[in-house]
Amino acid sequence: IADLVLAAIALIFLIARPPKASRVSENDGNWTKLSLRRLPVRYEQLWFGRNFGSVMGVVSLIFMITVVPLYFLTATIASTLTYVFALGIVALSVMIITGRAGQLSLGQFAIAGIGATVSVKIVDLSGVFVLGPIAAMVIGGLVCLLLGVPALRTKGLVLAVTTLAFALATRSWILPQDWAMGSGLKPARPAFGAFEIDSSVRYYFFALAVLTLAAVFTSWLVKRNWGRELVALRDNEGAARALGVQVVRRRVEAFLVAGALAGLGGSLLAHSRPLITPTDFSANTSIDVVVIAAVGGISLVSGPIIGAFLVAGVPLLAGLDATASTGLLLLYLV
């Protein structure tokens, strides 16, 4: 219970802490270093140059639907790729909250654990599978918003403190409770009417579809004014305020969206396994998903997905030591 008490103390202290009198931040402008360079004009005039990311996304999806199942897909590989897809969705939430909103969160996988628990229990109670992921997204968004309350009032690494404390408390106290996961939960497999996804290979296609929808939705969201205003707040809050950006509203929405994505990733991971336990949602993995997003490109929609394959997929599929391979990727990133 010590981790829970420490998390509560940190949250209460940071909420009660008076906001800074000045709006100036030493981080203003530094996030712009994450932005990609603009394409040369001669490439922007070409349709393929302007739409390179979308084209490669479609090509990758076709490859995962056709080539992978025909030549590589076994039950073990399907389970591994499903885990990678779930990590990719949780890392998408890191991209929203950190890469776009500029708030460092170290507890997104803990929110995924909460979402996984809610999803399994709702499906068991209702018997309707689709209600599970929906409930996980709603609860995930609300939990992320609660953790983000201190960050709405003051700047700095406030969110990192609260989310890391929450990740530790979630693993050591919240999830092991009998009303949560206890010693373990047996999730139901997805079923849509008479069609049941009762194998790892079938679940692979389901997980790929969920990842695709999450990525398309996230891409649509960040390309709208909503996404541009988040970036404006991240780069220079003072200038964004002067241009009429609603700071609190946009950050609240960012927390809700990021939490919903984390909850969805947790639900997807939970229902892919015959048994989930609190050890599946360690605080270390919450930090790992930040590494995943950073390695792939923390301000890009494709970054979390690429990072999930590099940091988690390659070691698991190739049988490499995860720590050593992640260390090499981090060294390359630096």
Secondary structure, 3 states (H helix, E strand, C coil): CHHHHHHHHHHHHHHHCCCCCCCCCCCCCHHHHHCCCCCCHHHHCCHHHHCHHHHHHHHHHHHHHHHHHHHCCCHHHHHHHHHHHHHHHHHHHHHHHHHHCCCCCCCHHHHHHHHHHHHHHHHHHHCCCCHHHHHHHHHHHHHHHHHHHHHHHCCCCHHHHHHHHHHHHHHHHHCCCCCCCCCCECCCCCEECCEECCCHHHHHHHHHHHHHHHHHHHHHHHCCHHHHHHHHHHHCHHHHHHCCCCHHHHHHHHHHHHHHHHHHHHHHHHCCCCCECHHHHCHHHHHHHHHHHHHHCCCCCHHHHHHHHHHHHHHHHHCCCHHHHHHHHHHHHC
